[in-house]
Amino acid sequence: MKVRFRNPDREVETAGGRKVRDVLVDLDIDPDTVLVIRERELLTGEDVVGADDRIEIRPVISGGGGWLAPPRARVDA
């Protein structure tokens, strides 16, 4: 099975016929840090990938405005 990585771009081969989570463990990748894609389909850790499959592993990148505090209670004196 071919595995393509993004950031940085590279490609490796590994054994197929097993669950995505097992492939990630074998590649020493934390499953909570990546998305795994096969032919435009997002895979879960329980999905099985075959020996002839090509998957892509992309890092999860988050961002945005950050945590917003709840509004302060108004106190009238």
C-alpha atoms as one frame of an Amber mdcrd trajectory, in Angstrom:
protein
   0.000   0.000   0.000   1.237   3.480  -0.809   0.997   6.201   1.814   1.365
   9.827   0.815   2.142  12.400   3.483   1.463  16.123   3.324   3.598  18.727
   5.070   6.213  17.695   4.163   5.276  15.855   0.962   6.651  12.330   0.764
   5.491   8.823  -0.047   6.223   5.480   1.620   5.031   1.905   1.189   3.700
  -0.281   3.980   1.679  -3.465   4.367  -2.053  -3.256   3.667  -4.916  -5.516
   4.678  -5.301  -3.963   8.098  -7.107  -1.221   9.986  -6.118   2.406   9.551
  -5.271   2.724  13.254  -2.796  -0.181  12.927  -1.142   1.477   9.934  -0.793
   4.714  11.909   0.687   2.913  14.918   3.169   1.164  12.609   4.154   4.550
  11.164   4.460   6.025  14.692   1.687   8.566  14.084  -0.798   9.722  16.715
  -4.260   9.098  15.161  -5.631  12.253  16.818  -3.247  14.449  14.825  -4.061
  13.400  11.248  -6.786  12.834   8.680  -6.569   9.706   6.530  -8.081   9.893
   3.052  -8.624   7.238   0.368  -9.983   8.363  -3.000 -11.639  11.494  -1.525
 -13.173   9.466   1.336 -12.277  10.299   4.923 -11.372   7.094   6.775 -11.744
   6.213  10.442  -9.361   4.154  12.524 -11.650   1.148  12.090 -11.656   1.211
   8.273  -9.557  -1.467   6.580  -7.090  -0.498   3.862  -5.965  -3.024   1.275
  -2.568  -3.837  -0.163  -3.440  -2.056  -3.436  -4.858   1.066  -1.778  -3.306
   4.515  -1.899  -4.015   6.663   1.129  -3.109  10.200   2.004  -2.254  11.353
   5.514  -2.755  15.029   6.272  -1.985  16.791   9.534  -4.913  18.288  11.392
  -4.462  22.028  11.597  -6.703  24.113  13.767  -6.922  27.815  14.271  -9.341
  30.614  14.625 -10.355  33.156  17.185  -9.567  31.032  20.181 -11.721  30.556
  23.233 -14.222  33.272  23.954 -15.048  34.107  27.544 -18.732  34.250  28.456
 -20.150  37.755  28.793 -19.708  39.325  32.204 -22.740  39.708  34.405 -23.894
  43.288  34.650 -23.968  44.677  38.145 -25.970  47.849  38.727 -25.030  49.603
  41.956
